[in-house]
Amino acid sequence: MIPLADYARHDATALARLLRQGEVSAAELAQAARAAVELLNPRLNAVVGPLAQDGDAACVHDANGPLAGVPFLVKDLVLRARGLPCQMGSRLLAGARAAETDSTLMQRFRAAGFVTLGRTNAAEFGYSATTEPVLHGAVRNPWDTEASAGGSSGGAAAAVAAGIVPVAHANDSAGSIRIPASHCGVVGLKPTRGRVPIGPDIGMAVHDLGISHVICRTVRDCALVLDRVEGPEPGDRFAIARPAVPYAEHLRSAPPRLRIAFHVDAGALAQVDAACVAAVCEAAALCESLGHGVEQAQPAYDASQFHEASWRFCISSLAAGVTAIAAARGRPAAEDELEASVWASVQAGLRLGALELEEADAMMNRVSRAVAPLFARHDVLITPVAVAPPAKLHTLGGNDAGIGARAWYERVMALCPFTSLFNMTGQPAISVPFGWTAEGLPVGVQLVGRFGDEAMLLRLAAQFEEARPWAGRLPPVSARHPGGERR
């Protein structure tokens, strides 16, 4: 078996190369990943349920794919993977049976060659900026096990940061890829709306706010996976222009001189922590040193309309999802099967009228049109990812008795105003590690590009990675340490 520390120090691209050269086998890599789960998961709670074993349906993959044999985990939310259940992080789906077929994205993960070993912990129905579901318990951050790993893809980010797997599936409707990536010191890209298929079960995730991709440790892995999963499927509501050149090839050259804007204004809901401000200012200074044009600027839009539309989309989607699950199992959801925040949001969603959703669509259009002019003048916008570094666990209070739907929305959005805006506009945005607190916790910065232009974001992110490499900085809980922990 490959030594665990050697396995964990390689990204997916490097592991695939070792496999092609015959220096290691897929079985050895799977064994190493399972050993990492056994060693680290008691500290992190990032992986839920039993792991798939060789020969199980979940592990089936294309042996000719570019990432053939690389271990992988899928988030316990939305994605349908043959051989694995999907519990959506909720007691409402406790005991769910394993899926018999794959969704389109899962088919593409298998075709890329990933060996899927299990599921990562997720916030209930993805509706939180931390991952602390009652069903499975809290995910702990590898950098500080008393701190949040972010949400709702906290299990994916913690597993990747700790070296359990080099890449893990994640999804994002308000920042659920980028916030955990920032909190755990890894890379998380939210692609352009329509770039990655979400069907066939779903045509429009959270009123087109939601999209899936992966969390990983390196920009090159991010690009390589996007090359394998992008593109429409038959029956999609719309199709966007596909890249003329593979994303991985774009990384071979630096970007041209870019016009870059930056800002740190979170609006009325929150104040931005000094560490997050410092990371953005340092990123802007780096861009200047690389020859890019940089100025302070921010999109002008009606924040009240943005939040009203976003709130209506969130609660109506939750209500629809819970109603569909209730219909499938033949009985309504009970209050004690859902966390207090989700229950309140579902009830609010059930009261929402059709005209109110039509109004939300109109608000979404106005917000998107108002944001667009900034990107006519600038190629990229740099912002914080979250308003603060990782908070201590159990501070957000998703299961607080009596929490109201609007109050919960405001608690969550107070943490992620920078990320959620670009779910509404549909633009690509990536979180890359860039700063560190005095306590040694990671702080990401968000790079936002024009609609459809993931290539430029990835090229700039690769410049950041070369100038300020992060892969060698290890969390205290990591498979790359002897015994799994820094001594």
C-alpha positions as CSV (number, residue, x, y, z in Angstrom):
1,M,0.0,0.0,0.0
2,I,1.2,3.5,-0.8
3,P,2.2,5.3,2.5
4,L,-0.7,7.5,3.7
5,A,1.3,10.6,3.8
6,D,2.5,10.1,0.2
7,Y,-1.0,9.5,-1.0
8,A,-2.3,12.6,0.7
9,R,0.3,15.0,-0.6
10,H,-0.6,14.4,-4.2
11,D,-3.5,16.2,-6.0
12,A,-5.7,14.3,-8.4
13,T,-3.6,15.1,-11.4
14,A,-0.5,13.7,-9.8
15,L,-2.3,10.6,-8.5
16,A,-3.6,9.9,-12.0
17,R,-0.1,10.2,-13.4
18,L,1.2,7.7,-10.9
19,L,-1.6,5.3,-11.9
20,R,-0.8,5.6,-15.6
21,Q,2.9,5.0,-14.9
22,G,2.1,1.9,-12.9
23,E,3.7,3.2,-9.7
24,V,0.5,2.6,-7.8
25,S,-2.8,0.8,-8.4
26,A,-6.4,2.0,-8.0
27,A,-6.9,-0.6,-5.3
28,E,-3.9,0.8,-3.3
29,L,-5.3,4.4,-3.6
30,A,-8.7,3.3,-2.4
31,Q,-7.1,1.5,0.5
32,A,-5.2,4.6,1.4
33,A,-8.4,6.8,1.2
34,R,-10.3,4.3,3.4
35,A,-7.3,4.4,5.9
36,A,-7.5,8.2,5.9
37,V,-11.2,8.0,6.7
38,E,-10.6,5.6,9.5
39,L,-7.8,7.7,11.0
40,L,-9.3,11.2,10.6
41,N,-13.0,11.0,10.4
42,P,-13.4,10.4,14.2
43,R,-11.9,13.9,14.6
44,L,-13.7,15.6,11.6
45,N,-17.0,13.9,11.0
46,A,-16.6,14.8,7.3
47,V,-17.7,11.4,5.8
48,V,-21.1,9.8,6.6
49,G,-22.4,6.3,6.2
50,P,-20.4,3.1,5.4
51,L,-17.8,3.3,2.7
52,A,-18.2,1.5,-0.6
53,Q,-16.0,-1.5,-1.1
54,D,-14.3,-2.7,-4.3
55,G,-16.9,-4.3,-6.5
56,D,-19.8,-2.2,-5.1
57,A,-22.0,-0.3,-7.6
58,A,-20.8,3.1,-6.2
59,C,-17.2,2.3,-7.1
60,V,-17.8,1.5,-10.8
61,H,-15.8,3.9,-13.0
62,D,-14.3,4.2,-16.5
63,A,-10.8,2.7,-16.3
64,N,-9.8,4.8,-19.4
65,G,-10.8,8.2,-17.9
66,P,-8.1,10.8,-17.3
67,L,-8.6,10.4,-13.6
68,A,-9.1,6.7,-13.6
69,G,-8.6,5.2,-10.1
70,V,-8.6,8.5,-8.2
71,P,-10.6,8.3,-4.9
72,F,-13.6,10.6,-4.7
73,L,-16.5,11.4,-2.4
74,V,-20.0,12.8,-3.3
75,K,-21.9,15.3,-1.2
76,D,-25.0,14.0,0.6
77,L,-27.2,16.5,-1.2
78,V,-29.1,16.4,-4.6
79,L,-26.7,14.2,-6.6
80,R,-28.0,10.8,-7.4
81,A,-25.3,8.1,-7.3
82,R,-26.0,4.5,-8.0
83,G,-25.2,2.4,-4.9
84,L,-25.4,5.2,-2.4
85,P,-28.4,6.8,-0.6
86,C,-29.0,10.5,-0.6
87,Q,-30.3,11.8,2.8
88,M,-30.0,15.5,2.1
89,G,-28.5,15.9,5.6
90,S,-32.0,15.4,7.0
91,R,-33.8,13.1,9.4
92,L,-36.7,13.3,7.0
93,L,-34.7,11.0,4.7
94,A,-33.0,8.8,7.4
95,G,-33.0,5.3,6.1
96,A,-33.2,6.3,2.5
97,R,-32.4,3.4,0.1
98,A,-29.4,3.5,-2.3
99,A,-30.1,4.9,-5.7
100,E,-30.4,2.5,-8.6
101,T,-29.3,4.9,-11.3
102,D,-27.0,7.9,-11.7
103,S,-27.8,11.5,-12.5
104,T,-26.0,13.0,-15.5
105,L,-23.3,14.7,-13.4
106,M,-22.6,11.4,-11.6
107,Q,-22.3,9.6,-15.0
108,R,-19.6,12.2,-15.9
109,F,-17.7,11.8,-12.7
110,R,-17.6,8.0,-13.4
111,A,-16.5,8.7,-17.0
112,A,-13.7,10.9,-15.7
113,G,-12.5,7.8,-13.8
114,F,-13.2,8.8,-10.2
115,V,-13.7,5.9,-7.8
116,T,-16.5,7.0,-5.5
117,L,-16.0,5.7,-2.0
118,G,-18.9,7.3,-0.1
119,R,-20.6,10.5,0.9
120,T,-19.7,13.7,2.7
121,N,-21.6,15.4,5.5
122,A,-23.9,18.3,4.4
123,A,-26.1,20.8,6.0
124,E,-29.8,19.9,6.1
125,F,-31.2,20.6,2.6
126,G,-28.1,22.8,2.1
127,Y,-29.6,25.7,3.8
128,S,-26.9,26.9,6.1
129,A,-23.4,28.5,6.1
130,T,-22.1,25.8,8.5
131,T,-22.4,22.1,8.3
132,E,-24.0,20.9,11.6
133,P,-27.0,18.7,10.7
134,V,-28.9,17.0,13.5
135,L,-28.9,13.8,11.4
136,H,-25.1,13.3,11.3
137,G,-23.7,15.9,13.7
138,A,-21.2,18.8,13.0
139,V,-18.3,18.7,10.6
140,R,-15.1,19.9,12.3
141,N,-12.5,22.1,10.6
142,P,-9.1,20.4,10.1
143,W,-7.4,23.7,11.0
144,D,-9.3,23.9,14.3
145,T,-11.6,21.1,15.3
146,E,-13.7,23.5,17.5
147,A,-14.4,25.7,14.4
148,S,-16.9,25.4,11.6
149,A,-15.8,24.0,8.2
150,G,-18.4,26.2,6.5
151,G,-21.6,25.1,4.7
152,S,-23.3,23.5,3.2
153,S,-20.4,21.5,1.6
154,G,-18.4,21.4,4.9
155,G,-17.8,17.7,4.7
156,A,-16.4,17.9,1.2
157,A,-14.0,20.8,2.1
158,A,-12.8,19.2,5.4
159,A,-12.2,15.9,3.6
160,V,-10.1,17.5,0.9
161,A,-8.2,19.8,3.2
162,A,-7.3,16.9,5.5
163,G,-6.1,14.7,2.5
164,I,-8.8,12.1,2.7
165,V,-9.5,12.6,-1.0
166,P,-7.9,15.1,-3.4
167,V,-11.3,16.1,-4.9
168,A,-14.9,15.9,-3.7
169,H,-18.2,16.8,-5.2
170,A,-20.0,19.9,-3.9
171,N,-22.8,22.2,-4.9
172,D,-23.6,25.9,-4.3
173,S,-26.8,28.1,-4.3
174,A,-25.5,30.9,-2.1
175,G,-21.9,30.1,-1.4
176,S,-21.9,26.4,-0.4
177,I,-18.8,25.6,-2.4
178,R,-16.9,28.8,-1.9
179,I,-17.5,29.3,1.9
180,P,-16.3,25.8,2.9
181,A,-13.3,26.2,0.5
182,S,-12.4,29.5,2.2
183,H,-12.8,28.1,5.7
184,C,-10.7,25.0,5.0
185,G,-8.0,26.5,2.9
186,V,-8.8,24.8,-0.4
187,V,-10.1,25.7,-3.9
188,G,-13.8,25.9,-4.8
189,L,-15.2,27.1,-8.1
190,K,-18.9,27.9,-8.6
191,P,-19.3,27.6,-12.4
192,T,-21.5,29.7,-14.6
193,R,-25.2,28.9,-14.5
194,G,-25.8,26.2,-17.1
195,R,-22.1,25.1,-17.3
196,V,-22.6,21.8,-15.4
197,P,-25.7,19.6,-15.8
198,I,-28.0,19.1,-12.8
199,G,-30.6,16.8,-14.4
200,P,-32.4,14.8,-15.2
201,D,-34.4,14.9,-12.0
202,I,-34.0,18.6,-11.6
203,G,-34.4,21.3,-14.2
204,M,-33.8,24.4,-12.1
205,A,-32.1,24.1,-8.7
206,V,-33.3,26.8,-6.3
207,H,-34.8,28.8,-9.1
208,D,-31.5,28.6,-11.1
209,L,-29.4,29.8,-8.1
210,G,-27.9,26.3,-7.6
211,I,-25.1,24.6,-9.5
212,S,-22.6,21.8,-8.8
213,H,-18.9,21.2,-9.3
214,V,-16.1,20.1,-6.9
215,I,-13.8,21.2,-4.1
216,C,-10.1,20.5,-4.6
217,R,-6.7,21.6,-3.5
218,T,-5.2,22.8,-6.7
219,V,-6.4,25.0,-9.6
220,R,-5.2,22.5,-12.1
221,D,-7.5,19.8,-10.6
222,C,-10.4,22.3,-10.7
223,A,-9.8,22.9,-14.4
224,L,-9.3,19.3,-15.3
225,V,-12.6,18.2,-13.6
226,L,-14.5,21.1,-15.2
227,D,-13.3,19.9,-18.6
228,R,-14.8,16.5,-17.9
229,V,-18.2,17.5,-16.5
230,E,-19.1,20.7,-18.4
231,G,-21.7,20.8,-21.2
232,P,-25.5,20.5,-21.6
233,E,-27.5,17.3,-21.5
234,P,-30.5,16.6,-23.6
235,G,-33.6,18.3,-22.2
236,D,-31.8,21.1,-20.4
237,R,-33.7,24.4,-20.2
238,F,-30.9,26.2,-22.0
239,A,-27.3,25.7,-23.2
240,I,-24.5,28.3,-22.9
241,A,-21.5,28.6,-25.1
242,R,-18.9,25.8,-24.5
243,P,-15.2,26.5,-24.2
244,A,-13.3,26.6,-27.5
245,V,-10.2,25.3,-25.7
246,P,-10.1,22.9,-22.7
247,Y,-9.8,24.7,-19.4
248,A,-6.7,22.8,-18.5
249,E,-4.9,24.1,-21.6
250,H,-5.7,27.7,-20.5
251,L,-3.5,27.2,-17.5
252,R,-0.4,26.8,-19.7
253,S,-0.2,30.6,-20.1
254,A,-0.7,33.6,-17.8
255,P,-3.7,35.8,-18.4
256,P,-3.3,39.0,-20.4
257,R,-3.3,42.3,-18.5
258,L,-6.7,42.4,-16.8
259,R,-8.9,45.2,-15.5
260,I,-9.6,44.2,-11.9
261,A,-12.0,45.7,-9.4
262,F,-12.1,45.0,-5.7
263,H,-14.3,45.9,-2.7
264,V,-15.0,44.8,0.8
265,D,-18.4,46.3,1.5
266,A,-20.9,43.7,2.8
267,G,-23.8,46.1,3.0
268,A,-26.2,46.6,5.9
269,L,-26.3,43.0,7.1
270,A,-22.7,42.6,8.3
271,Q,-19.3,44.1,9.1
272,V,-16.3,42.5,7.5
273,D,-13.5,41.1,9.7
274,A,-10.1,42.7,9.4
275,A,-8.5,39.5,8.3
276,C,-10.9,39.2,5.4
277,V,-10.3,42.8,4.4
278,A,-6.6,42.3,4.6
279,A,-6.7,39.3,2.3
280,V,-8.6,41.2,-0.4
281,C,-6.2,44.2,-0.2
282,E,-3.2,41.8,-0.4
283,A,-4.8,40.1,-3.4
284,A,-5.4,43.5,-5.1
285,A,-1.8,44.4,-4.4
286,L,-0.6,41.1,-5.9
287,C,-2.6,41.8,-9.0
288,E,-0.9,45.2,-9.4
289,S,2.5,43.6,-9.0
290,L,1.6,41.1,-11.7
291,G,0.9,44.0,-14.1
292,H,-2.9,44.1,-14.0
293,G,-4.9,47.3,-13.7
294,V,-6.6,47.5,-10.3
295,E,-9.2,49.9,-8.8
296,Q,-11.7,49.9,-6.0
297,A,-15.2,49.5,-7.4
298,Q,-18.3,47.5,-6.7
299,P,-21.6,46.6,-8.4
300,A,-24.5,49.0,-7.8
301,Y,-27.8,47.2,-7.2
302,D,-30.8,47.3,-4.9
303,A,-29.8,45.1,-1.9
304,S,-33.4,45.0,-0.6
305,Q,-34.7,43.6,-3.9
306,F,-31.8,41.1,-4.0
307,H,-32.5,39.7,-0.5
308,E,-36.3,39.7,-1.0
309,A,-36.0,37.6,-4.2
310,S,-33.3,35.4,-2.7
311,W,-35.4,34.7,0.4
312,R,-38.5,33.8,-1.7
313,F,-36.5,31.5,-3.8
314,C,-35.0,29.7,-0.8
315,I,-38.2,29.2,1.1
316,S,-40.3,28.1,-2.0
317,S,-37.6,25.6,-3.0
318,L,-37.5,24.1,0.5
319,A,-41.3,23.9,0.6
320,A,-41.4,22.2,-2.8
321,G,-38.6,19.7,-1.9
322,V,-40.1,18.7,1.4
323,T,-43.6,18.4,-0.2
324,A,-42.2,16.1,-2.9
325,I,-40.5,13.9,-0.3
326,A,-43.7,13.7,1.7
327,A,-45.7,12.7,-1.4
328,A,-43.2,10.0,-2.2
329,R,-43.3,8.4,1.2
330,G,-47.0,8.8,1.6
331,R,-47.2,11.0,4.7
332,P,-46.4,14.7,5.5
333,A,-43.3,15.9,7.2
334,A,-43.5,16.2,11.0
335,E,-41.9,19.2,12.8
336,D,-39.6,16.9,14.7
337,E,-38.1,15.5,11.5
338,L,-36.7,18.9,10.4
339,E,-34.4,21.4,12.1
340,A,-36.2,24.4,13.4
341,S,-34.8,26.8,10.8
342,V,-35.8,24.5,7.9
343,W,-39.3,23.8,9.4
344,A,-40.0,27.5,9.7
345,S,-38.7,28.1,6.2
346,V,-40.9,25.4,4.7
347,Q,-44.0,26.8,6.4
348,A,-43.2,30.2,5.1
349,G,-42.7,28.7,1.6
350,L,-46.0,27.0,1.7
351,R,-47.7,30.4,2.4
352,L,-45.9,32.1,-0.6
353,G,-48.1,33.0,-3.5
354,A,-47.5,32.5,-7.2
355,L,-47.5,36.3,-7.8
356,E,-44.8,36.7,-5.1
357,L,-42.6,34.3,-7.1
358,E,-43.3,36.2,-10.3
359,E,-42.2,39.3,-8.5
360,A,-39.1,37.6,-7.3
361,D,-38.2,36.7,-10.9
362,A,-38.6,40.3,-11.8
363,M,-36.4,41.4,-8.9
364,M,-33.7,38.9,-10.0
365,N,-33.7,40.4,-13.5
366,R,-33.3,43.9,-12.2
367,V,-30.5,42.9,-9.8
368,S,-28.6,41.0,-12.6
369,R,-29.0,44.0,-15.0
370,A,-27.7,46.4,-12.4
371,V,-24.6,44.3,-11.7
372,A,-23.7,43.7,-15.3
373,P,-22.2,47.2,-16.1
374,L,-19.4,46.6,-13.6
375,F,-18.3,43.6,-15.7
376,A,-18.4,45.7,-18.9
377,R,-15.7,47.8,-17.4
378,H,-13.8,45.1,-15.5
379,D,-12.7,41.6,-16.3
380,V,-12.6,40.3,-12.7
381,L,-14.0,41.4,-9.3
382,I,-12.2,40.5,-6.1
383,T,-14.1,40.3,-2.8
384,P,-14.0,38.5,0.5
385,V,-15.6,35.0,0.4
386,A,-17.1,35.2,3.9
387,V,-17.4,38.2,6.2
388,A,-15.3,36.5,8.9
389,P,-12.9,33.6,9.3
390,P,-14.4,30.2,10.6
391,A,-16.5,30.7,13.7
392,K,-16.7,28.3,16.5
393,L,-19.2,25.4,16.1
394,H,-22.7,25.7,17.4
395,T,-22.9,29.5,17.1
396,L,-25.2,29.9,14.1
397,G,-28.1,28.1,15.8
398,G,-30.0,26.4,13.0
399,N,-32.0,24.4,15.4
400,D,-32.7,27.1,17.9
401,A,-36.3,26.8,19.2
402,G,-38.6,29.4,17.7
403,I,-36.2,30.6,15.0
404,G,-38.3,32.3,12.2
405,A,-37.8,31.9,8.5
406,R,-36.8,35.5,7.9
407,A,-34.5,35.6,10.9
408,W,-32.7,32.5,9.8
409,Y,-32.3,33.8,6.3
410,E,-30.7,37.0,7.6
411,R,-28.4,35.0,9.9
412,V,-27.1,33.0,7.0
413,M,-26.9,35.9,4.5
414,A,-25.0,38.0,7.1
415,L,-22.2,35.5,6.6
416,C,-22.3,35.2,2.8
417,P,-23.4,38.4,1.1
418,F,-20.4,38.4,-1.3
419,T,-21.0,34.9,-2.6
420,S,-24.8,34.8,-2.9
421,L,-25.1,37.7,-5.3
422,F,-23.3,35.8,-8.0
423,N,-25.7,32.8,-7.7
424,M,-28.4,35.3,-8.7
425,T,-26.4,36.7,-11.6
426,G,-25.2,33.3,-12.6
427,Q,-21.6,34.4,-13.0
428,P,-18.6,32.1,-12.3
429,A,-16.8,32.7,-9.0
430,I,-13.9,30.9,-7.3
431,S,-12.5,30.9,-3.8
432,V,-8.8,30.5,-3.4
433,P,-6.8,30.4,-0.2
434,F,-5.0,33.7,0.3
435,G,-4.9,34.9,3.9
436,W,-4.4,33.5,7.4
437,T,-5.5,34.7,10.8
438,A,-3.2,35.2,13.7
439,E,-4.6,31.9,15.0
440,G,-3.6,30.2,11.8
441,L,-7.1,29.8,10.2
442,P,-7.3,30.1,6.5
443,V,-9.1,33.0,4.7
444,G,-10.1,32.8,1.1
445,V,-10.7,35.5,-1.5
446,Q,-13.4,35.4,-4.2
447,L,-12.6,36.0,-7.8
448,V,-15.7,36.7,-9.9
449,G,-15.7,36.7,-13.7
450,R,-18.0,37.5,-16.6
451,F,-20.8,35.1,-17.4
452,G,-19.3,32.1,-19.2
453,D,-15.7,33.1,-18.6
454,E,-14.4,30.4,-16.2
455,A,-11.2,30.3,-18.3
456,M,-10.0,33.8,-17.2
457,L,-10.8,33.1,-13.6
458,L,-8.8,29.9,-13.6
459,R,-5.9,31.6,-15.3
460,L,-5.8,34.3,-12.7
461,A,-6.3,31.8,-9.8
462,A,-3.3,29.9,-11.2
463,Q,-1.3,33.1,-11.1
464,F,-2.3,33.5,-7.4
465,E,-1.3,29.9,-6.7
466,E,2.1,30.3,-8.3
467,A,2.8,33.6,-6.5
468,R,1.4,32.5,-3.1
469,P,1.4,28.7,-3.1
470,W,-0.9,27.2,-0.5
471,A,-0.6,23.4,-1.1
472,G,2.4,23.0,1.3
473,R,0.6,24.6,4.2
474,L,-1.1,21.7,6.2
475,P,-3.8,21.8,8.8
476,P,-3.2,20.3,12.2
477,V,-5.5,17.3,11.3
478,S,-4.2,15.9,8.1
479,A,-3.3,12.5,6.5
480,R,0.0,14.1,5.6
481,H,1.1,14.2,9.2
482,P,2.4,11.1,11.0
483,G,-0.5,9.7,12.9
484,G,-2.9,12.2,11.2
485,E,-2.1,15.2,13.5
486,R,0.6,17.8,13.8
487,R,2.5,17.1,17.0
